[in-house]
Amino acid sequence: MRRGNIPEFSCEIPRPTGELIWLNIADGAHARAVLDLAARLIQARPDSSALITMPQGDAIKISPEACTNPDIHLQPVPSEHPEHIAAFLDHWAPDLLIWVWGGLRPNLILDAQKRGMPMMLVDAGKDGFDSRRDRWLSEVPRQVVAAFDSVLARSQAAHARLAQLGRPLKSIELTAPLLPTGQALPVNDTELDELFELIHGRPVWLSVNLDRSELRAVLNAHRQA
């Protein structure tokens, strides 16, 4: 224990080699979507891996089956204590931060900025900046929101909230909400090429989990295609 009974930061997982993309989830409800996003990012960027942080209680709720990719590491987000933040950033040394939704941690984010880390706020939600601390210290979220290099809002309401916090309108991009997408299954490239040749020029329809009430509309659309 250190002075003030602050436990030392410790992590048994070594930092992986290569590029490390750090994604933070403020709410465990976003975990599945962020796991899918992390998998897509490291698939598109060879020799990269991902670190996903979230509040302590949410981190332990994710089953091992939910994250089987050895290049994705799940860890509790460090506290706002300066020593914890310094030890966390020294250990992981991320190359990029993607902060999801809101629930901003000013000390952690601003320290990452001081280290020159590129930072993105994505899927920003209207309610992501309304904690008790945000209301009491109204200038803090303004300073933190300004620290991000890119900001993506999930709704018009979130877009307006970020503008209210001082983010210039032209620097806020409006996007669709971040949702779970799943991953493409492995495929035989030769067989896939042959299939493309067979259906070349034909319309292809895929309907999944249809309700009986939707069947007629799908069939009519197919006939008119």
Residue frames relative to the residue before (quaternion, step in Angstrom):
aa qw qx qy qz dx dy dz
M 1.0000 0.0000 0.0000 0.0000 0.00 0.00 0.00
R 0.3089 -0.7338 0.5707 0.2010 3.56 -1.10 0.69
R 0.7230 -0.4003 0.2938 0.4804 3.56 -1.28 0.06
G 0.7779 0.2828 -0.2328 0.5106 3.54 -1.07 0.78
N 0.4645 -0.7096 0.4216 0.3208 3.59 1.29 0.31
I 0.3517 0.7050 -0.5280 0.3169 3.59 0.99 0.86
P 0.3672 -0.7443 0.5026 0.2420 3.64 -0.48 1.09
E 0.5174 -0.6261 0.4808 0.3303 3.55 -1.12 0.63
F 0.4704 -0.6326 0.5300 0.3124 3.54 -1.18 0.65
S 0.0673 0.7879 -0.6100 0.0513 3.57 -0.96 0.83
C 0.0029 0.7781 -0.6280 0.0139 3.54 -1.16 0.65
E 0.3157 -0.7778 0.5185 0.1630 3.56 -0.72 1.09
I 0.6217 0.5362 -0.3443 0.4554 3.60 1.23 -0.32
P 0.3487 -0.7358 0.5308 0.2350 3.63 -0.68 0.97
R 0.5601 -0.5780 0.4555 0.3804 3.56 -1.18 0.46
P 0.4165 -0.7004 0.5081 0.2789 3.61 -0.83 0.88
T 0.5279 -0.6072 0.4792 0.3507 3.56 -1.20 0.45
G 0.7143 0.4381 -0.3200 0.4421 3.55 -1.24 0.37
E 0.7485 -0.3843 0.2948 0.4530 3.53 -1.35 -0.23
L 0.1220 -0.7865 0.6030 0.0536 3.57 -0.98 0.89
I 0.1689 -0.7757 0.6050 0.0605 3.56 -0.71 1.17
W 0.1740 -0.7986 0.5728 0.0627 3.56 -0.67 1.13
L 0.0444 -0.7828 0.6206 -0.0059 3.56 -0.79 1.08
N 0.1288 -0.7969 0.5862 0.0692 3.59 -0.86 0.91
I 0.1748 -0.7606 0.6210 0.0725 3.53 -1.01 0.98
A 0.2841 -0.7721 0.5434 0.1669 3.58 -0.68 1.05
D 0.7738 0.2052 -0.0906 0.5924 3.56 1.22 -0.53
G 0.4889 -0.7015 0.4398 0.2749 3.58 -0.74 1.05
A 0.5293 0.6372 -0.4113 0.3802 3.60 1.20 -0.33
H 0.6805 0.4791 -0.2871 0.4743 3.59 1.19 -0.46
A 0.3915 0.7798 -0.4459 0.1995 3.60 1.25 -0.15
R 0.6820 0.5017 -0.3139 0.4298 3.61 0.77 -0.97
A 0.6645 0.4999 -0.3056 0.4638 3.58 0.93 -0.88
V 0.6799 0.4823 -0.2973 0.4655 3.59 0.97 -0.82
L 0.5953 0.5427 -0.3634 0.4681 3.60 1.07 -0.62
D 0.6572 0.4947 -0.3095 0.4770 3.59 0.96 -0.83
L 0.6414 0.5209 -0.3224 0.4618 3.58 0.98 -0.84
A 0.6515 0.5154 -0.3182 0.4568 3.59 0.91 -0.88
A 0.6518 0.5181 -0.3176 0.4537 3.58 0.94 -0.86
R 0.6627 0.4949 -0.3119 0.4676 3.60 0.96 -0.80
L 0.6458 0.5356 -0.3279 0.4342 3.58 0.97 -0.81
I 0.7286 0.4178 -0.2655 0.4733 3.59 0.78 -0.93
Q 0.5749 0.5543 -0.3876 0.4605 3.59 1.20 -0.35
A 0.7040 0.4601 -0.2559 0.4767 3.57 1.06 -0.79
R 0.7536 0.3158 -0.1769 0.5488 3.59 1.21 -0.43
P 0.2983 -0.7880 0.5101 0.1728 3.62 -0.08 1.26
D 0.8291 0.2025 -0.1810 0.4886 3.55 -1.20 0.70
S 0.5660 0.5578 -0.4164 0.4416 3.58 1.11 0.64
S 0.1239 -0.7610 0.6299 0.0932 3.55 -1.30 0.31
A 0.3395 -0.7516 0.5377 0.1752 3.56 -1.28 0.29
L 0.1692 -0.7310 0.6531 0.1025 3.51 -1.23 0.72
I 0.0844 -0.7869 0.6106 0.0280 3.59 -0.76 1.05
T 0.0759 -0.7926 0.6046 0.0218 3.56 -0.76 1.07
M 0.0514 0.7743 -0.6280 0.0592 3.53 -1.21 0.64
P 0.6866 -0.4627 0.3284 0.4547 3.61 -1.19 0.23
Q 0.6756 -0.5411 0.3256 0.3805 3.55 -1.10 0.79
G 0.6958 0.4917 -0.2905 0.4355 3.60 0.79 -0.97
D 0.6754 0.4836 -0.2992 0.4696 3.58 1.02 -0.75
A 0.6123 0.5842 -0.3539 0.3981 3.59 1.02 -0.76
I 0.7175 0.4500 -0.2701 0.4580 3.58 0.92 -0.83
K 0.5942 0.5841 -0.3636 0.4166 3.60 1.25 -0.22
I 0.6028 0.5627 -0.3647 0.4325 3.60 1.20 -0.40
S 0.3755 -0.7461 0.5068 0.2136 3.55 -0.65 1.11
P 0.6119 -0.5563 0.4027 0.3923 3.61 -1.12 0.53
E 0.6190 0.5639 -0.3452 0.4239 3.59 1.10 -0.68
A 0.6131 0.5784 -0.3481 0.4103 3.59 1.15 -0.55
C 0.7872 0.1567 -0.0884 0.5899 3.58 1.17 -0.47
T 0.0317 0.8284 -0.5537 0.0782 3.55 -0.04 1.32
N 0.5068 0.6475 -0.4239 0.3796 3.59 1.26 -0.06
P 0.3793 -0.7589 0.4773 0.2289 3.63 -0.55 1.09
D 0.6591 0.5067 -0.3102 0.4612 3.59 1.24 -0.29
I 0.6422 0.4491 -0.3314 0.5254 3.59 1.30 0.20
H 0.1086 -0.8121 0.5732 0.0085 3.57 -0.67 1.14
L 0.2144 -0.7768 0.5842 0.0968 3.58 -0.89 1.00
Q 0.0836 0.7961 -0.5919 0.0946 3.57 -0.84 1.00
P 0.5184 -0.5921 0.4945 0.3691 3.60 -1.16 0.49
V 0.4966 -0.6297 0.4963 0.3326 3.58 -1.07 0.67
P 0.4936 -0.6609 0.4562 0.3337 3.63 -0.93 0.72
S 0.5910 -0.5478 0.4453 0.3903 3.54 -1.26 0.32
E 0.6016 -0.5667 0.4219 0.3727 3.56 -1.31 0.08
H 0.4147 0.6972 -0.4861 0.3250 3.60 1.24 0.17
P 0.5476 -0.6621 0.3955 0.3246 3.63 -0.76 0.98
E 0.6560 0.5092 -0.3280 0.4504 3.61 0.97 -0.78
H 0.6349 0.5166 -0.3331 0.4681 3.60 1.00 -0.75
I 0.6604 0.5154 -0.3111 0.4488 3.56 0.91 -0.92
A 0.6634 0.5049 -0.3104 0.4568 3.58 0.87 -0.92
A 0.6704 0.4924 -0.3039 0.4644 3.59 0.92 -0.89
F 0.6371 0.5314 -0.3212 0.4567 3.58 1.00 -0.83
L 0.7123 0.4458 -0.2648 0.4731 3.59 0.80 -0.99
D 0.6124 0.5337 -0.3512 0.4656 3.60 1.08 -0.63
H 0.6848 0.5011 -0.2869 0.4446 3.57 0.93 -0.93
W 0.7899 0.3478 -0.1747 0.4740 3.58 0.71 -1.07
A 0.0585 -0.8400 0.5346 0.0720 3.61 1.07 -0.68
P 0.0161 0.8385 -0.5443 0.0173 3.63 0.62 1.04
D 0.4202 -0.6993 0.5228 0.2471 3.55 -1.22 0.57
L 0.7893 0.0673 -0.0110 0.6102 3.58 1.23 -0.45
L 0.1777 -0.7657 0.6087 0.1082 3.57 -1.10 0.76
I 0.0569 -0.7525 0.6558 0.0217 3.56 -0.96 0.97
W 0.1165 -0.8052 0.5810 0.0215 3.57 -0.38 1.27
V 0.2119 -0.8244 0.5195 0.0742 3.57 -0.62 1.15
W 0.8706 0.1443 -0.1664 0.4399 3.53 -1.12 0.99
G 0.6352 -0.4728 0.3971 0.4639 3.61 0.34 -1.22
G 0.5219 0.6380 -0.4561 0.3355 3.57 -0.93 -0.85
L 0.0767 0.8675 -0.4882 0.0570 3.55 1.01 0.87
R 0.1894 -0.7343 0.6421 0.1123 3.54 -1.18 0.75
P 0.3399 -0.8120 0.4286 0.2035 3.58 0.03 1.29
N 0.6873 0.4867 -0.3107 0.4406 3.62 0.75 -0.97
L 0.6694 0.5059 -0.3013 0.4530 3.57 0.90 -0.92
I 0.6974 0.4749 -0.2807 0.4574 3.58 0.82 -0.98
L 0.6933 0.4741 -0.2903 0.4586 3.58 0.85 -0.89
D 0.6211 0.5150 -0.3470 0.4781 3.60 1.09 -0.58
A 0.6233 0.5199 -0.3382 0.4762 3.59 1.05 -0.72
Q 0.6328 0.5274 -0.3282 0.4622 3.58 1.02 -0.77
K 0.6435 0.5355 -0.3250 0.4398 3.60 0.95 -0.85
R 0.6758 0.4794 -0.2904 0.4787 3.58 1.15 -0.58
G 0.5430 -0.6567 0.3841 0.3555 3.58 1.26 0.15
M 0.3769 0.7451 -0.4734 0.2806 3.58 1.21 0.40
P 0.4149 -0.6685 0.5430 0.2936 3.64 -0.83 0.86
M 0.0563 -0.8263 0.5599 -0.0241 3.59 -0.87 0.96
M 0.0915 -0.7791 0.6197 0.0249 3.54 -1.05 0.91
L 0.1928 -0.7185 0.6538 0.1381 3.55 -1.15 0.73
V 0.0040 0.8302 -0.5549 0.0525 3.59 -0.45 1.19
D 0.8210 0.1982 -0.1708 0.5074 3.55 -1.26 0.53
A 0.1747 0.8177 -0.5293 0.1437 3.57 1.09 0.71
G 0.1864 -0.8068 0.5564 0.0687 3.56 -0.82 1.05
K 0.6445 -0.5463 0.3731 0.3833 3.56 -1.16 0.62
D 0.7426 0.4100 -0.2207 0.4814 3.59 0.98 -0.85
G 0.5012 0.6980 -0.4026 0.3153 3.58 1.25 0.03
F 0.7456 0.3680 -0.1928 0.5210 3.58 1.27 -0.18
D 0.5793 0.6045 -0.3464 0.4232 3.56 1.18 0.56
S 0.2649 0.7565 -0.5520 0.2299 3.58 0.97 0.76
R 0.6856 -0.4625 0.3497 0.4403 3.57 -1.27 0.22
R 0.6489 0.5143 -0.3257 0.4564 3.58 0.97 -0.81
D 0.6362 0.5350 -0.3331 0.4450 3.58 1.00 -0.82
R 0.6767 0.4933 -0.2958 0.4595 3.58 1.02 -0.79
W 0.6896 0.4747 -0.2837 0.4676 3.59 1.01 -0.80
L 0.7740 0.2270 -0.1110 0.5805 3.59 1.00 -0.82
S 0.1115 -0.8747 0.4678 0.0600 3.55 0.59 1.18
E 0.6527 0.5215 -0.3309 0.4388 3.62 1.09 -0.54
V 0.5656 0.6265 -0.3880 0.3702 3.59 1.15 -0.50
P 0.6894 0.4530 -0.3225 0.4642 3.66 0.71 -0.86
R 0.5841 0.5671 -0.3756 0.4429 3.61 1.10 -0.57
Q 0.6767 0.4911 -0.2870 0.4675 3.55 0.92 -0.95
V 0.6848 0.4902 -0.2908 0.4541 3.57 0.95 -0.87
V 0.6388 0.5176 -0.3300 0.4638 3.60 0.93 -0.83
A 0.6510 0.5240 -0.3134 0.4510 3.59 1.04 -0.74
A 0.6021 0.6023 -0.3524 0.3880 3.60 1.18 -0.48
F 0.6223 0.5707 -0.3512 0.4046 3.61 1.12 -0.53
D 0.4697 -0.6768 0.4966 0.2734 3.55 -1.06 0.82
S 0.7882 0.0821 -0.0235 0.6095 3.58 1.09 -0.76
V 0.0854 -0.7871 0.6102 0.0296 3.57 -1.08 0.77
L 0.0627 -0.7879 0.6126 -0.0079 3.56 -0.83 1.09
A 0.1826 -0.7984 0.5695 0.0698 3.58 -0.68 1.13
R 0.4179 -0.7438 0.4766 0.2119 3.57 -1.01 0.86
S 0.7976 0.1217 -0.0632 0.5874 3.62 1.23 -0.16
Q 0.6452 -0.5016 0.3964 0.4184 3.54 -1.30 0.26
A 0.6274 0.5401 -0.3364 0.4489 3.58 1.05 -0.76
A 0.6528 0.4927 -0.3105 0.4844 3.59 1.01 -0.80
H 0.6028 0.5607 -0.3391 0.4552 3.56 1.07 -0.81
A 0.6811 0.4814 -0.2816 0.4744 3.58 0.93 -0.94
R 0.6382 0.5305 -0.3294 0.4502 3.60 1.01 -0.78
L 0.6566 0.5011 -0.3109 0.4702 3.59 0.96 -0.82
A 0.6295 0.5139 -0.3316 0.4793 3.57 1.05 -0.72
Q 0.6209 0.5424 -0.3285 0.4608 3.57 1.07 -0.75
L 0.6828 0.4676 -0.2714 0.4915 3.56 1.16 -0.65
G 0.6608 -0.5654 0.2889 0.4002 3.57 1.25 0.29
R 0.4777 0.6517 -0.4619 0.3656 3.60 1.22 0.06
P 0.4686 -0.6809 0.4713 0.3076 3.64 -0.74 0.96
L 0.5711 -0.6340 0.3998 0.3348 3.58 -0.91 0.93
K 0.6777 0.5135 -0.3059 0.4283 3.58 0.92 -0.86
S 0.6868 0.4688 -0.2848 0.4769 3.60 1.24 -0.31
I 0.6196 0.5012 -0.3499 0.4924 3.60 1.29 0.19
E 0.1623 -0.7908 0.5852 0.0766 3.57 -0.68 1.08
L 0.3040 -0.7486 0.5647 0.1680 3.57 -0.89 0.97
T 0.0263 0.8086 -0.5834 0.0722 3.58 -0.68 1.12
A 0.6103 -0.5196 0.4366 0.4085 3.54 -1.31 0.18
P 0.6154 -0.5492 0.3999 0.3996 3.62 -1.13 0.49
L 0.4855 -0.6445 0.5112 0.2960 3.54 -1.17 0.67
L 0.0037 0.8161 -0.5743 0.0652 3.57 -0.60 1.18
P 0.6009 -0.5329 0.4283 0.4141 3.61 -1.19 0.38
T 0.1457 -0.8174 0.5548 0.0530 3.57 -0.93 0.89
G 0.3804 -0.7030 0.5148 0.3100 3.58 1.11 -0.51
Q 0.3953 -0.7069 0.5378 0.2340 3.54 -1.32 0.09
A 0.5365 -0.6150 0.4687 0.3381 3.54 -1.11 0.70
L 0.4417 -0.6961 0.5012 0.2630 3.57 -0.97 0.87
P 0.6140 -0.5351 0.4085 0.4120 3.61 -1.16 0.43
V 0.0812 -0.8065 0.5856 0.0081 3.58 -1.08 0.71
N 0.4435 -0.6384 0.5568 0.2928 3.54 -1.25 0.56
D 0.4004 -0.7605 0.4549 0.2331 3.59 -0.41 1.21
T 0.6357 0.5336 -0.3383 0.4436 3.60 1.00 -0.77
E 0.6810 0.4752 -0.2878 0.4771 3.57 0.90 -0.92
L 0.6239 0.5347 -0.3418 0.4560 3.58 1.06 -0.68
D 0.6403 0.5156 -0.3214 0.4700 3.59 1.00 -0.82
E 0.6464 0.5164 -0.3206 0.4612 3.59 1.00 -0.81
L 0.6410 0.5199 -0.3223 0.4636 3.58 1.03 -0.79
F 0.6327 0.5266 -0.3324 0.4603 3.59 0.98 -0.79
E 0.6400 0.5226 -0.3251 0.4601 3.58 1.02 -0.78
L 0.6658 0.5216 -0.3023 0.4396 3.58 0.98 -0.85
I 0.7788 0.3305 -0.1745 0.5037 3.60 0.93 -0.83
H 0.3003 0.7900 -0.4944 0.2030 3.58 1.27 0.15
G 0.8276 0.2082 -0.1701 0.4927 3.55 -0.78 1.05
R 0.6369 0.5183 -0.3403 0.4582 3.58 1.21 -0.22
P 0.4728 -0.6323 0.5122 0.3380 3.60 -1.11 0.56
V 0.1658 -0.7791 0.5996 0.0773 3.57 -1.00 0.84
W 0.1150 -0.8010 0.5869 0.0247 3.56 -0.81 1.07
L 0.0310 -0.7649 0.6428 0.0288 3.53 -1.14 0.72
S 0.0061 0.7851 -0.6178 0.0432 3.56 -0.67 1.14
V 0.0678 -0.8227 0.5639 -0.0239 3.56 -0.65 1.13
N 0.8624 0.0391 -0.0496 0.5022 3.55 -1.04 0.90
L 0.1530 0.8177 -0.5355 0.1456 3.55 0.92 0.96
D 0.3602 -0.6566 0.6125 0.2530 3.50 -1.25 0.60
R 0.6186 -0.5676 0.3798 0.3884 3.61 -1.06 0.67
S 0.6408 0.5445 -0.3296 0.4292 3.59 1.04 -0.71
E 0.6753 0.4913 -0.2895 0.4677 3.60 1.23 -0.41
L 0.5008 0.7079 -0.4080 0.2858 3.58 1.21 -0.45
R 0.6620 0.5167 -0.3220 0.4372 3.61 0.84 -0.92
A 0.6566 0.5138 -0.3180 0.4515 3.60 0.92 -0.86
V 0.6519 0.5099 -0.3187 0.4620 3.60 0.99 -0.80
L 0.6636 0.4982 -0.3059 0.4668 3.60 0.94 -0.86
N 0.6406 0.5150 -0.3288 0.4651 3.60 0.98 -0.76
A 0.6424 0.5150 -0.3218 0.4675 3.58 1.00 -0.81
H 0.6403 0.5253 -0.3231 0.4580 3.59 1.02 -0.79
R 0.6669 0.5079 -0.3074 0.4504 3.59 0.94 -0.85
Q 0.7122 0.4587 -0.2571 0.4650 3.58 1.06 -0.72
A 0.5326 0.6542 -0.4047 0.3530 3.60 1.21 -0.32
